Amino acid sequence: MTLERLDAALLREVEALEAEGRAKAPERVITGYLPPEGERGPRYRLRGVDREFIRMNSNSYLSLSNHPALIEAADRATRDFGVGPGAVRFIDGTFVHHVELEERIAAFMGRPAARIFNSAYTANLGLALAISSKQTFWIGDELNHNSIIRAMRIAAVPRENKAIFRHNDVDDLKQCLEGVPEGIDRVIVIFDGIFSMRGDNAPLAAIDAACAPYRDRWPEGLVTVVDDSHGIGAYGATGRGTEEHTGARADIVVGTFGKAFGVNGGFVAASEAVVEAIRQKADTYIYTNPLSVADAAAAKVAVDLTDGEEGRERLANLLDRTRRFREGITELGWESIPGPHPVVPLLVRDTARTRALVRYFFDDGVLVVGLTFPVVPKGDETIRFQVNAAHTPADIDRVLGVLESFPG
Ligand SMILES: Cc1ncc(COP(=O)(O)O)c(C=O)c1O
């Protein structure tokens, strides 16, 4: 047995990605974490680089990943039960921390029940397997996350049973609803709550109103699903995400513990029947080990903290730093997409300039993400900044200072 032929074929495929400009850059390796000190927020060390970095590319919006209460909860759960579950959920791999986390996140999202997954990615796949049928029609926003697109594929939704509406365009959504063919039993309208590359939110109230006249059109109804992975914890007055921000609700919510909550894992919050269907039908739930008890215990503490006074304080910090940063980039004459979310895109609109700016930030100790053609269309080249609650005003000013000094 040799991998020679396969290796050669795969190398050609990766070279093609490189030639198209779609290949991922080599991964940087974090080797050190420096806790906040005085005026300075957390810093990171990278392998092979003699410099400290501010992370402006972390999804850990509330900066809970290094919170002593989460670390203590993870430690205690590990001491009590060990590091691995030993089996999948239905073969006695269900521990008290899994169940408590499900109850806690269901209550936080105001839903009767919830089911946890290893990630929001696998939650979307599992949800699709659980709620799709041969006569289900899917309608999604054109900028939906990759996991939603994959979810429709894994659920074997045929081309003729799906439609895509223009980003946040409710009139186009109505057109899609009008175009649902004969013979359909149920319709699922699915969209990101916060769009991760832009920081804008789905117009949930308008989507709900657009769907209302269609609710009784199909025998098994119309269901809205919001994947609010970037919103929950980080958005809305109490961190309940896009639903809270817009004052409207979706029928099913998908979220993650791996962003604002600072841990790992995903979830679906919905009715008891949907959650039981997941347990019975969602392969990405059934046939894989669950989160470790350490992750589950830490995530529950993260939800508790978010739902209390400390969460409010962290959210207030996050809003304040985000506002400071957004105002700063506008004052410096750069273009962004307005809004209160901590994803702050800087629209550079040129591939070479975006690359040069990403490099310039790196050389000055700031980690950011650049999106260039062909990953985004020509003219949409962007740098994505993500503000976290532990960034200090001095950190924000330092990043703005680097931007101001960029000679390009
Ligand atoms: C909308 C959306 N869904 C799902 C995910 C995946 O989250 P997780 O890391 O929990 O799989 C992301 C994150 O990149 C996302 O933006």
PDBQT file of the ligand as one rigid body, heavy atoms in Angstrom, charges set to zero:
ROOT
HETATM    1  C1  LIG A 501     -23.080  31.369  11.487  1.00  0.00    +0.000 C 
HETATM    2  C2  LIG A 501     -22.080  30.381  11.993  1.00  0.00    +0.000 A 
HETATM    3  N1  LIG A 501     -22.472  29.125  12.250  1.00  0.00    +0.000 NA
HETATM    4  C3  LIG A 501     -21.612  28.214  12.709  1.00  0.00    +0.000 A 
HETATM    5  C4  LIG A 501     -20.292  28.526  12.936  1.00  0.00    +0.000 A 
HETATM    6  C5  LIG A 501     -19.372  27.441  13.446  1.00  0.00    +0.000 C 
HETATM    7  O1  LIG A 501     -19.277  27.523  14.852  1.00  0.00    +0.000 OA
HETATM    8  P1  LIG A 501     -18.512  26.371  15.628  1.00  0.00    +0.000 P 
HETATM    9  O2  LIG A 501     -17.083  26.784  15.715  1.00  0.00    +0.000 OA
HETATM   10  O3  LIG A 501     -19.180  26.250  16.962  1.00  0.00    +0.000 OA
HETATM   11  O4  LIG A 501     -18.679  25.143  14.810  1.00  0.00    +0.000 OA
HETATM   12  C6  LIG A 501     -19.840  29.813  12.703  1.00  0.00    +0.000 A 
HETATM   13  C7  LIG A 501     -18.440  30.180  12.984  1.00  0.00    +0.000 C 
HETATM   14  O5  LIG A 501     -17.583  30.315  12.230  1.00  0.00    +0.000 OA
HETATM   15  C8  LIG A 501     -20.739  30.770  12.185  1.00  0.00    +0.000 A 
HETATM   16  O6  LIG A 501     -20.340  31.994  11.890  1.00  0.00    +0.000 OA
ENDROOT
TORSDOF 0
